[in-house]
Amino acid sequence: MMDQIQSISFIGSGNVATHLALALKKSGFDIREIYSRTFDNAFVLAQKVNGKAVHSIDKLNTDVDLYVISIPDGAIERVMDDFPEVHGIMAHTSGITPMKVLEKTPHFGVFYPLQTFSKKREPDMSSVPFCLEASSGKVLLKLKKVAAKLSDSVFEVNSDQRQYLHLAAVM
């Protein structure tokens, strides 16, 4: 595991994945690959971030520093069943999914932006609160460094706290 995150691949190409990928690319990160159930959607996002669209999750490069899983909550566990063994950090962006669904990998966490994203509206990422949780202090520090390049509001929260925050925000 590298000292800092430089390369990122996305699983998902919806609103959250799109805005995060664009913001991370703008902040200097190398967006390597985009996987989506719909290849055309992966291709469109990959073009925007100079990345590569992949047809199958098992074709992802396994030497990327961070894998951001930004898909519907109910699909995260199913995707983990098909995921290849990777060397980087695996993080999901869900507000309600417990971090433990990622335990298949040695380094994992949550990279949850507490914000509703819309394709029609460009968010001011610097004001989006990021709620982070990680499998270790080392992983947490790396995720904090990534989030700090996007936002001034970065918080460490556990799965229970994140679920309450998510529910409160939805209300």
N, C-alpha and C positions, 0 to 999 in steps of 0.2 A: 504494500500500500504506500503510495507516494506521500511526501510531506504535505503537499497542497494539491488541491483539485485544479486541473487544467482542462481535461477532456470530459465531455458529458454526452451521454446518449439518452434519448427520450423514448419512453414507451407510452404512446398516446399522442394524439395530434389535435385535441379539442381546444377549447378556450384557454384553460389553465396552461396546458403544454405549450400552446402557441405563444402566449404572452411571456411565459417564463423563458422559453427558448430564445425569443427575440431579445429580451432584456439581458439574458446571460451572454448572448453573442455580442451585444452592444457593450457589455462590460469586459470583453476581452477573452471570454472562454471559448474553447474550441468545441462546437457542437458537432459531434462525429456522425451520429446516426439517429434516425427517427424510425420507429416501428409503430404501425397502427394496423388494426384489423382491416381497415380499408387502405390499400396501398396508395391509391390516388391521393388521399389526405396526407399520408406520410410524405409522399413525393412533393406536394405543394409546400409543406412546412420545411422539408429538407432544402428545397430551392431557396427559401427565404433566409436560411441560416448557413448556407454553403456546406450542408451536410449531405449524407447519403441516406436514401430511403431503403429500408430492408423489407423483404417479403415475409420473412418468418422470424419469430423471436429467437429460434435456435441458431440463426445466422448472424446474430449480433456479435460485434467484436468483444472479446472477453477481457481485453486489456484497457478498458476505459476507466477513468478515475471515479466517475459518478454515473449511476443509472437512475434517472428520475421516472418513476412510475406515476403517470398522470392520466388515469383511466377511471371509469365509474367504480365506485367503492366495491360493489358486488363482484367485480371482475378481477380484483387484485389477487385473491388467493388462487384463482384458476390460472392466471398468468404465471404465478410463482411455480406452479407445477411443471410448466414448460420451459422455464428459464434455464439457460446453460449455467454451468459453474463459472462465476466471474471473480476477478481479483479486486475490483473496485468496491465502492460503497453503493448499496442499493437503498434508495429512499422513495417513499411514496408521498403524495401531496394531499392525502385524504384528511378531512377534519374528524371523521368518526371511526376510521379503521384503526384498530390497535396496531402498534408497531410490531408486535410479536408475529404477525403474519409473514414477516420477512426473515424469520429466524433460520431459514434454509441456508442463508449466506452468512459468512463470518463477520461482515461489516455492514451494518444497516441502520436506518434511521427514518425520521419523518421530517419533511421539508414543506410545511403547510403554510401557504399564504392565506391569511384571514381576510379574504376579499372575494367579492363576486366579480367574475370576469365575463366580459361580453366582447364578441368579435367587433361590434360597432363602436366600442369606446376604448381608447388607449388609456390604461391606468397609469397613474403617477407611482411607479414602483417604489420611489424613495419614501412614500408614506404608507406603504402596505406593511402591516405587521406580519412577521414571519415567526411561526411557532415551531420550534425544533425539539426533537427528541432523538436520542442515539443509543446504540448498543454499548458504547464506551466513551470515555472522556476524549480520547483521540479522535473518534469519528465526530463527536459533537463539535470539537474545535474546528475541524475541517468544514463542517456544514455552516458553522457560524461565520467563517471567513467568506464563504460563498454568499450567504445571505447579506452580510455587511456590505458587499459590493453592490447590492441592489437596493437595500433599505436601511433607514436609520433606526428602525424598530425591529429588533431581533430578540426573541424571548425563548428561554428553555421551559418547556411544559411537558408534563407526562401525558400518557394516553387519556386518562380520566379527565384531566384539566382541559385538554384539547377538545374532547367530546362536548364538555359543557360550553366552552367558548364557541364551538361550531353551532351548537343548538341555539345559544343566545343570539348569535349573529343572524341565523336563519329567521328567528322570531322577529 
